[in-house]
């Protein structure tokens, strides 16, 4: 119905309700969508301080694990040649 694929009468028949119910639901959906758009702010949502600190902790863990992998590669490389 919203995409113009079926009429309100067809949607009402499929749902087993009257056309007025379909019209009312469409109005409620439209009004809710417009209210949500009015209350939203443009741009990306700001990250919460907890998210920022969690990202920092995870990045530090990635760096630590990368260093450990490099160390293991170096140690294994030496033992093969040694």
Buried (B, 14 or more C-beta within 10 A) or exposed (E): BEEEEEEBEEBBBEEEEEBEBBEEBBEEEEEEEEEEEEEEEEEEEEEEEEEEEEEEEEEEEEEEEEEEEEEEEEEEEEEEEE
